Amino acid sequence: MCNEQYHKSDIIKIMAYEVRLDEEEYFEELTKNMNIHIVYSKETLNAKTIDMARGFDGITTLGQSQINASILDQLKEMNIKYISTRTLGYNHIDIEHAKKIGIKVANSPYGSNGVAEFTIMLMLMALRNYKQAMFRGNVNDYSLYGLVGKELRGQTVGVLGSGKIGRAVIDYLSGFRCNILVKDLYQSEEVKEKAKYVDLDTLYRESDIITLHIPYVKENYHIINRESIAKMKDGVVIINCARGELVDVDAIIEGIETKKIGALGLDCIENEEGVYHLDRRTDIIPNKNMAYIRQFPNVIMTQHMAFYTREAVRKMVELGLSNLISFFETGTCDFEIK
C-alpha cells in the first residue's frame, strides 16, 4: 500500500549518521540521480546529535549508534517514521519499542562472501600459528620451532547457523574436504548435500573447529560459555565473525589459560562499542578483558572487519538508501524488520 503522503516529485530528506570516508563516494554515486536531499555526519546518533535529524524524513546509520527507547521517542516526536541501518545486525536498535511507537526499521543484508572468506582466513591463521610467525618475522626471527600447525583438510568443523553466511562458509569448507557438522533450527536440503545437521551437544563434542554464524538474540546470549566449552574437545578452535555477545569472554579466557581452547579467532568481542572502528591509540581503553585476551599467542583479534570489502560497503550504502525510498513510496520494504 502506497504512502498516501508521498508523491514522486517530493524530495526525500535523509540524515545519514556514522558516514565513513569510504562510504562517501558511494553515497555521491548512488544519490546522483535520486530525488534526495542528504546530509552526512561522522557522528553516531545519540542524545547530543539527535537534533541534527530534526526536519528530515528518515535516517540511516551504522551499528555504533545505540538507538534506545529514549532516542526512538525523540525521533517520533520529530515525525521521523523510518530508520535504515546500513548493517546486517540490528541489536543496536530497540526493535520492540520502535514497533510500539510506529517507527519502521530495515537492515541491510549486504552479502555473505566477504564474512565467509574472512572466517576461513581466521581458521587457517589459527591452525598455522600465523600470529606468532608474523611477530617473529617483524624482529628478524625466522625460526620454526613452536610454529608447527595443522591442515584444514580433514578437520571436523562445527558451523553454528546455516543462514546465508553459514551456507557460504560450508561451501568453502567443502572445498577443503572438511567433515562439516551444522546446528540450526531450520534445516536446508542444499546444506545437507555438503554437511550433516546434528544437535548442539554433538557439535560441541565432535568438532575440532567451531564457527559462529547466528544472530545475537536473547536466546543466543553467551551461547559459548563455561558449560558449553566443557563439552568441547581439548584444543578446540573457536571462530567468531558474528557478534561479540555470543561469547562469554571470561569463559574463553579461562579456556585459553587452561589450554582447553587451542586457539581463538575473534573478529568481534563483547563491549567493543566505542573502541572498534575508532582510532584510540592515545587513549586509555577501559576494557580489561579486551586488553588481556589479545596478548595470548594463540588468540587472533581483528576490529570487526570481516564484512569490510568494497563490494559490501557499496551494498550497505545502496540498501541504506533504497530501504528508505521504498518505505516512503510503499510504506514497507523488502528488508523491514517485522
C-alpha positions as CSV (number, residue, x, y, z in Angstrom):
1,M,0.0,0.0,0.0
2,C,1.5,3.3,-1.0
3,N,2.4,6.0,1.5
4,E,-0.5,8.4,0.8
5,Q,1.5,11.5,1.9
6,Y,4.3,10.7,-0.5
7,H,4.4,12.0,-4.1
8,K,7.1,11.1,-6.7
9,S,8.0,14.7,-7.1
10,D,8.7,15.1,-3.3
11,I,12.3,15.4,-2.2
12,I,13.1,12.9,0.4
13,K,15.3,14.4,3.2
14,I,17.7,11.8,4.7
15,M,20.0,12.3,7.6
16,A,23.0,9.9,7.4
17,Y,24.9,9.2,10.6
18,E,28.2,7.4,11.1
19,V,29.3,8.0,7.5
20,R,32.8,6.8,6.9
21,L,35.1,8.2,4.3
22,D,34.9,5.0,2.3
23,E,31.1,5.3,2.1
24,E,31.0,8.9,0.8
25,E,31.9,8.0,-2.8
26,Y,29.0,5.5,-2.9
27,F,26.6,8.0,-1.3
28,E,27.6,10.5,-4.0
29,E,27.3,8.0,-6.8
30,L,24.0,6.4,-5.8
31,T,22.2,9.7,-5.0
32,K,23.3,11.5,-8.2
33,N,20.0,10.7,-10.0
34,M,17.7,10.4,-7.0
35,N,15.3,12.9,-5.7
36,I,17.0,13.0,-2.4
37,H,18.5,15.7,-0.1
38,I,21.0,14.1,2.1
39,V,23.3,15.4,4.9
40,Y,26.2,13.3,6.2
41,S,27.7,13.2,9.7
42,K,30.6,11.2,11.0
43,E,28.9,11.3,14.4
44,T,26.8,8.5,15.9
45,L,23.2,9.1,16.6
46,N,22.9,9.9,20.3
47,A,21.4,12.3,22.7
48,K,23.8,15.0,21.8
49,T,23.4,14.6,18.0
50,I,19.8,13.8,17.6
51,D,18.8,17.4,16.9
52,M,20.7,17.1,13.6
53,A,17.8,14.8,12.4
54,R,15.1,17.5,13.0
55,G,13.4,18.4,9.8
56,F,14.4,15.2,8.0
57,D,12.1,12.4,6.8
58,G,14.3,9.4,7.6
59,I,17.7,8.4,9.0
60,T,20.3,5.9,8.1
61,T,23.1,4.8,10.4
62,L,25.6,2.1,11.3
63,G,26.0,-0.1,14.3
64,Q,27.7,2.2,16.8
65,S,24.6,4.3,17.3
66,Q,22.7,2.9,20.3
67,I,19.1,3.7,19.3
68,N,17.3,3.0,22.5
69,A,13.7,3.8,23.6
70,S,14.6,7.4,24.5
71,I,16.2,8.1,21.2
72,L,13.3,6.5,19.4
73,D,10.7,8.6,21.3
74,Q,12.6,11.7,20.3
75,L,12.6,10.7,16.7
76,K,8.9,10.0,16.8
77,E,8.4,13.5,18.3
78,M,10.3,14.8,15.2
79,N,7.9,12.9,13.0
80,I,10.6,10.6,11.7
81,K,9.0,7.3,10.9
82,Y,11.7,5.3,9.1
83,I,15.2,4.1,10.1
84,S,17.5,2.1,7.8
85,T,20.6,0.7,9.4
86,R,23.4,0.0,6.9
87,T,24.3,-3.2,8.8
88,L,23.1,-6.7,8.8
89,G,22.7,-6.9,12.6
90,Y,20.2,-4.6,14.3
91,N,20.7,-5.3,18.0
92,H,21.8,-1.7,18.5
93,I,18.1,-0.7,17.9
94,D,15.3,-1.3,20.3
95,I,13.1,-3.0,17.7
96,E,10.2,-3.8,20.1
97,H,9.9,-0.2,21.2
98,A,10.2,1.0,17.5
99,K,7.2,-1.2,16.6
100,K,5.3,0.0,19.7
101,I,5.5,3.7,18.6
102,G,5.2,3.1,14.9
103,I,8.7,3.6,13.6
104,K,9.7,1.2,10.9
105,V,13.2,-0.2,10.8
106,A,15.1,-2.0,8.0
107,N,18.5,-3.7,7.9
108,S,21.0,-4.2,5.1
109,P,21.9,-7.9,4.1
110,Y,25.0,-6.8,2.2
111,G,26.1,-10.3,1.1
112,S,27.8,-13.3,2.6
113,N,31.0,-13.9,0.7
114,G,33.2,-11.4,2.5
115,V,32.4,-12.6,6.0
116,A,32.7,-16.3,4.9
117,E,36.1,-15.7,3.3
118,F,37.3,-13.9,6.4
119,T,36.1,-16.8,8.6
120,I,38.1,-19.3,6.5
121,M,41.2,-17.0,6.8
122,L,40.9,-16.9,10.6
123,M,40.7,-20.7,10.7
124,L,43.8,-21.0,8.6
125,M,45.7,-18.4,10.6
126,A,44.8,-20.1,13.8
127,L,45.7,-23.6,12.6
128,R,49.0,-22.4,11.2
129,N,50.1,-20.2,14.1
130,Y,50.4,-17.2,11.9
131,K,50.2,-14.6,14.6
132,Q,53.5,-15.8,16.2
133,A,55.1,-16.3,12.8
134,M,54.3,-12.7,11.9
135,F,55.6,-11.4,15.2
136,R,58.9,-13.3,14.8
137,G,59.3,-12.1,11.2
138,N,58.9,-8.5,12.4
139,V,62.1,-8.9,14.6
140,N,64.0,-11.0,12.0
141,D,63.4,-14.2,13.9
142,Y,62.9,-16.8,11.2
143,S,63.0,-19.9,13.4
144,L,60.4,-22.7,13.0
145,Y,60.3,-24.3,16.5
146,G,56.8,-23.9,18.1
147,L,55.1,-23.0,14.8
148,V,54.1,-26.4,13.6
149,G,50.5,-26.2,12.5
150,K,47.6,-28.4,11.3
151,E,45.9,-28.7,7.9
152,L,42.3,-27.6,7.5
153,R,41.7,-30.6,5.2
154,G,40.1,-33.4,7.2
155,Q,39.2,-31.3,10.2
156,T,35.7,-31.6,11.7
157,V,34.2,-28.2,11.6
158,G,31.0,-27.3,13.5
159,V,29.0,-24.5,12.0
160,L,26.5,-22.8,14.2
161,G,23.9,-21.4,11.9
162,S,23.2,-22.2,8.3
163,G,21.8,-18.9,7.0
164,K,23.4,-17.1,4.1
165,I,26.8,-16.6,5.7
166,G,26.8,-20.1,7.3
167,R,26.0,-21.7,4.0
168,A,28.8,-19.8,2.3
169,V,31.2,-21.0,4.9
170,I,30.0,-24.5,4.4
171,D,30.6,-24.2,0.6
172,Y,34.2,-23.1,1.2
173,L,34.8,-25.8,3.8
174,S,33.6,-28.5,1.5
175,G,36.3,-27.5,-0.9
176,F,38.9,-28.2,1.8
177,R,37.3,-31.7,2.2
178,C,36.3,-31.0,5.9
179,N,33.8,-33.0,7.8
180,I,31.1,-30.4,8.4
181,L,28.6,-30.5,11.2
182,V,25.7,-28.0,11.4
183,K,23.3,-26.8,14.1
184,D,20.3,-24.7,13.0
185,L,16.7,-24.5,14.0
186,Y,15.8,-24.7,10.3
187,Q,17.4,-27.3,8.0
188,S,18.3,-26.8,4.4
189,E,18.2,-29.5,1.8
190,E,21.1,-27.7,0.0
191,V,23.2,-27.8,3.1
192,K,22.5,-31.5,3.6
193,E,24.4,-32.2,0.4
194,K,27.6,-31.0,2.0
195,A,27.1,-31.2,5.7
196,K,25.3,-33.1,8.5
197,Y,22.8,-31.5,10.8
198,V,23.3,-32.5,14.4
199,D,22.2,-31.4,17.9
200,L,24.2,-28.8,19.8
201,D,25.9,-31.2,22.2
202,T,27.1,-33.4,19.3
203,L,28.5,-30.4,17.5
204,Y,30.4,-29.4,20.7
205,R,31.6,-32.9,21.4
206,E,32.9,-33.8,17.9
207,S,34.1,-30.5,16.4
208,D,37.8,-29.6,16.0
209,I,36.8,-26.1,15.0
210,I,33.6,-24.3,15.9
211,T,32.5,-21.2,13.9
212,L,29.6,-18.9,14.8
213,H,27.1,-17.6,12.3
214,I,24.0,-17.0,14.2
215,P,22.3,-13.7,15.1
216,Y,22.5,-12.1,18.5
217,V,19.1,-12.5,20.1
218,K,18.3,-13.1,23.7
219,E,18.3,-16.9,23.3
220,N,21.8,-16.9,21.9
221,Y,23.4,-14.6,24.5
222,H,26.7,-16.3,25.7
223,I,25.9,-19.5,23.8
224,I,29.7,-20.1,24.2
225,N,30.1,-20.3,28.0
226,R,31.9,-22.4,30.6
227,E,29.3,-25.2,30.3
228,S,29.4,-25.4,26.5
229,I,33.2,-25.2,26.4
230,A,33.4,-28.1,28.9
231,K,31.6,-30.3,26.3
232,M,34.1,-29.5,23.6
233,K,37.3,-31.3,22.6
234,D,40.5,-30.4,24.2
235,G,42.3,-27.9,21.9
236,V,39.2,-26.8,20.1
237,V,39.5,-23.8,17.8
238,I,36.7,-21.2,18.1
239,I,36.0,-18.6,15.5
240,N,33.5,-15.7,15.9
241,C,32.8,-13.4,13.0
242,A,29.2,-12.8,14.1
243,R,28.5,-10.9,17.3
244,G,30.6,-10.5,20.4
245,E,27.7,-11.1,22.7
246,L,27.5,-14.7,21.6
247,V,30.7,-15.5,23.6
248,D,31.3,-15.2,27.4
249,V,34.8,-13.5,27.4
250,D,35.6,-14.7,30.9
251,A,34.8,-18.3,29.9
252,I,37.1,-18.2,26.8
253,I,39.9,-16.6,28.8
254,E,39.7,-19.4,31.2
255,G,39.6,-21.9,28.3
256,I,42.8,-20.4,26.8
257,E,44.6,-20.3,30.2
258,T,43.8,-24.0,30.9
259,K,44.6,-25.0,27.3
260,K,41.1,-26.4,26.8
261,I,40.8,-24.0,23.9
262,G,43.6,-24.4,21.4
263,A,43.1,-21.1,19.5
264,L,40.6,-18.3,19.0
265,G,39.8,-16.1,16.0
266,L,37.7,-13.2,17.1
267,D,36.5,-10.5,14.7
268,C,34.2,-9.2,17.4
269,I,34.1,-9.1,21.2
270,E,31.6,-8.2,23.8
271,N,31.6,-4.5,24.8
272,E,33.5,-3.4,21.7
273,E,31.4,-0.3,21.3
274,G,33.4,2.9,21.5
275,V,36.6,1.0,20.6
276,Y,36.3,-0.8,17.3
277,H,36.3,1.3,14.1
278,L,37.9,4.2,16.0
279,D,41.5,5.5,16.5
280,R,42.1,5.0,20.2
281,R,46.0,5.0,20.1
282,T,46.4,7.7,22.6
283,D,43.5,6.8,24.8
284,I,43.2,4.7,27.9
285,I,40.6,2.0,27.0
286,P,38.6,0.8,30.0
287,N,38.2,-2.8,28.8
288,K,40.4,-5.1,30.8
289,N,39.2,-8.3,29.1
290,M,39.9,-7.0,25.6
291,A,43.5,-5.9,26.6
292,Y,44.1,-9.2,28.4
293,I,42.8,-11.7,25.9
294,R,44.6,-10.2,22.9
295,Q,48.1,-10.8,24.4
296,F,47.8,-14.6,24.1
297,P,49.9,-16.1,21.3
298,N,47.0,-18.3,20.1
299,V,44.4,-15.5,20.0
300,I,43.8,-13.6,16.8
301,M,41.7,-10.4,17.1
302,T,40.6,-8.2,14.3
303,Q,38.5,-5.0,14.6
304,H,35.1,-6.2,13.4
305,M,36.1,-6.0,9.8
306,A,35.0,-9.4,8.3
307,F,32.3,-7.6,6.4
308,Y,34.7,-4.9,5.1
309,T,35.1,-5.2,1.3
310,R,34.4,-2.7,-1.4
311,E,31.5,-4.8,-2.6
312,A,29.9,-4.9,0.8
313,V,30.4,-1.2,1.6
314,R,28.7,-0.2,-1.7
315,K,25.8,-2.6,-1.0
316,M,25.4,-1.3,2.6
317,V,25.1,2.3,1.3
318,E,22.8,1.2,-1.5
319,L,20.4,-0.7,0.8
320,G,20.6,2.1,3.4
321,L,19.1,4.4,0.8
322,S,16.8,2.1,-1.1
323,N,15.2,0.8,2.1
324,L,14.2,4.4,3.0
325,I,13.0,5.2,-0.5
326,S,10.8,2.1,-0.5
327,F,9.4,3.0,2.9
328,F,8.3,6.4,1.5
329,E,6.9,5.0,-1.7
330,T,5.1,2.0,-0.4
331,G,5.1,2.1,3.4
332,T,7.3,-1.0,3.6
333,C,10.5,-2.6,2.1
334,D,12.0,-6.0,1.4
335,F,14.2,-5.8,4.5
336,E,11.8,-4.4,7.0
337,I,12.3,-6.0,10.4
338,K,8.9,-7.3,11.4
